[in-house]
């Protein structure tokens, strides 16, 4: 048997063992369902809304997060550009950097 075939057999065996381990560890017991929730007892305002969004639907929470992160990045970039232009850093013209 070639080395590559032995390597692939070893990888497949390891993957099968990893997949079979949870059922072997449980033996005869039934597995308990894991529930992941955010604690909202001490939250208020937008943090409470955000935690409730996470608790109600992980899918909508993920979609909203994927929309908000780039929007906030664009806003921060625009604010950084505004601040740098006010303090005299000109990033739009590269005449001095190229000479």
N, C-alpha and C positions, 0 to 999 in steps of 0.2 A: 504494500500500500504506500502511495506516495506521501510525502510530508504534508502537502496541502490538504489531501483528503483526511489525514489524521487530524490536522488542525481543525478542519470544518466539523469532523465528528466530535472532537472535544468541545467545540463551541456549542454545537447542537445539544450535546449531553449536559453541559452546564446550564443552558437555557431551559431544558426540560426539568432539571433538578430545581432550578429557581421557581419554575411554574408549579411544580409538585409540592414544594415545601409547605405552603400554607395548609393544604389539605392534610399533610402528614402531621403537622403540628396540632391541628384541631382534633385529630383522632375521632372520637365519637361525639364530641360536643358540637353544638350548633354555634355558628359564628354570630356575634352580636353586630348589629348595624351601627356604624359610626355616623354621628350627626355633628356637623361642623356649623356652628352659629357664632355670630358676634354678640358680645355682651352689651346690651343697650341700656342697662339700668342707670348708669351715671352719665349718659350722653344727652345732649339737647341740641336743637337747631339742625344745622346741616350735617353734623357728625351723626346725629340720631337718624336722619334720613338716609345717609350713606350706609350705615350699619343695617338698617331695615331693608334697604335695597339688596344688600348682600344676603340677608337671611331669607328673603322672599324668593329671589331668583338669581342664582349664580350666573346664568346666561345673560340676563339683562345687565347685571353688575359688570360682567366682563366686557360687553358691548359698550356700555357707557364709559368704562375705564379706557378702552381703546380709542374712543372719540375724544375724551377729555385730555389725555396726555399730549397728543400732538397740538391741540388747540392751546393749551397752557404753554407748551414749548414755543409756539409762534408768538404768543403774547410776551413771554419773557425775552425772546430775541428782539422783538420790536422795541421793548422798553430799554434793553441794553443798548441798542443802536441809538435810541433817542438820548439816553444819558451820555453816551460817548460823543455824540455830535455836539451836545451842549458844553462838554468840558474841553472840546477842541480836537478830539481824535477823529480824523476824517478817514473812514474806511471805504469810501466810494471812489476815491482817486488814489491811484498807486504810483504817482509820479516819483516821489522820493524813494520809494522802496526799490524801484527798478533801475535807478541810476547808480 
